[in-house]
Amino acid sequence: MRKHCYYVYILANSFHRIYTGVTNDMMVRVKQHKSADDPKSFTAQYGIDKLVYFERFQYIDTAIAREKEIKGWLRSKKIALIVQHNPTWQDLSEDWGKPMEPFDETKMKPPVTF
């Protein structure tokens, strides 16, 4: 049986305007926000394209309930959630799709022994 995965996510722009959403494919959904395919969308109009927070769920109904819960919060509570987990508001998706350096065992430090 295939295990499903759903995400509640928060995006932001450089002015900390935020957007909360839910998806079953985080990489595709964030890419859609970043490419601003629909110029009339809220995220495209305000340049909201930095992934600053997310949670993972096994069941869609749980993810949707959490999205609704977060959307119902005051802005200050949403910001506190982001800052608690990502105090610098770093784009958590900034390295997605970039080539990774191959693993080099010669650069590993020997284990510390006591």
C-alpha positions in Angstrom: 0.0 0.0 0.0 1.4 3.4 -1.0 1.8 5.9 1.8 0.5 9.3 1.0 2.1 12.6 2.0 0.4 16.0 2.2 1.9 19.3 3.2 0.7 22.5 4.7 3.0 25.3 3.7 3.6 29.0 4.2 5.2 31.2 1.6 6.4 34.7 2.1 7.8 37.6 0.1 10.6 40.0 1.2 8.1 42.2 3.1 6.8 39.2 5.0 3.4 39.1 3.3 2.4 35.5 3.7 0.3 32.8 2.0 -0.8 29.5 3.5 -1.7 26.5 1.3 -2.0 22.7 1.1 -0.6 20.3 -1.5 0.3 16.7 -2.1 3.4 17.6 -4.1 5.5 20.3 -2.4 8.2 20.6 -5.1 5.7 21.0 -7.9 3.5 23.5 -6.0 6.4 25.7 -4.9 7.7 25.7 -8.4 4.2 26.9 -9.6 4.3 29.7 -7.1 7.8 30.7 -8.1 7.0 30.7 -11.8 3.9 32.8 -11.2 2.0 31.0 -14.0 -1.2 32.9 -13.1 -0.2 36.6 -12.9 -3.6 37.3 -11.3 -3.0 35.0 -8.4 -2.4 36.5 -4.9 1.1 35.0 -4.7 2.1 36.3 -8.1 0.7 39.8 -7.6 2.7 40.2 -4.3 5.8 38.2 -5.3 5.2 35.6 -2.6 7.5 32.8 -3.6 9.8 31.9 -0.6 8.9 28.7 1.2 9.4 29.7 4.9 7.5 26.9 6.7 5.8 23.5 6.1 4.4 20.6 7.9 3.9 17.0 6.6 0.8 14.9 7.1 -0.3 11.3 6.1 -4.0 12.1 5.6 -5.4 14.9 3.4 -8.3 15.6 5.8 -5.7 16.3 8.6 -3.7 18.6 6.4 -6.8 20.5 5.3 -7.9 20.9 8.9 -4.4 22.2 9.8 -4.4 24.6 6.9 -7.8 26.0 7.9 -6.6 26.3 11.5 -3.5 28.3 10.5 -5.5 30.5 8.1 -7.8 31.3 11.0 -5.0 32.6 13.2 -4.0 36.3 13.6 -1.1 37.3 11.5 1.1 37.7 14.6 0.5 34.0 15.5 1.4 32.9 12.0 4.6 35.0 12.1 5.5 33.5 15.5 5.1 30.0 14.0 7.5 30.8 11.2 10.0 32.5 13.4 10.0 29.6 15.9 11.1 27.2 13.1 12.8 29.6 10.6 14.0 32.7 12.4 15.8 34.2 9.4 12.9 33.5 7.0 15.2 31.6 4.7 13.7 30.1 1.6 13.6 26.4 2.4 13.3 25.6 -1.3 16.2 27.7 -2.6 18.5 24.7 -3.3 15.8 22.4 -4.8 16.8 21.3 -8.3 20.4 22.5 -8.0 23.1 20.0 -8.7 24.7 18.5 -5.6 28.4 17.9 -5.1 29.3 14.2 -5.1 30.1 12.7 -1.8 33.9 12.7 -1.1 35.0 10.3 1.6 38.5 11.9 1.7 36.9 15.1 3.1 35.4 13.3 6.1 36.8 13.9 9.5 37.8 10.9 11.6 35.3 10.0 14.3 36.0 11.5 17.7 36.9 9.0 20.4 36.9 9.5 24.1 
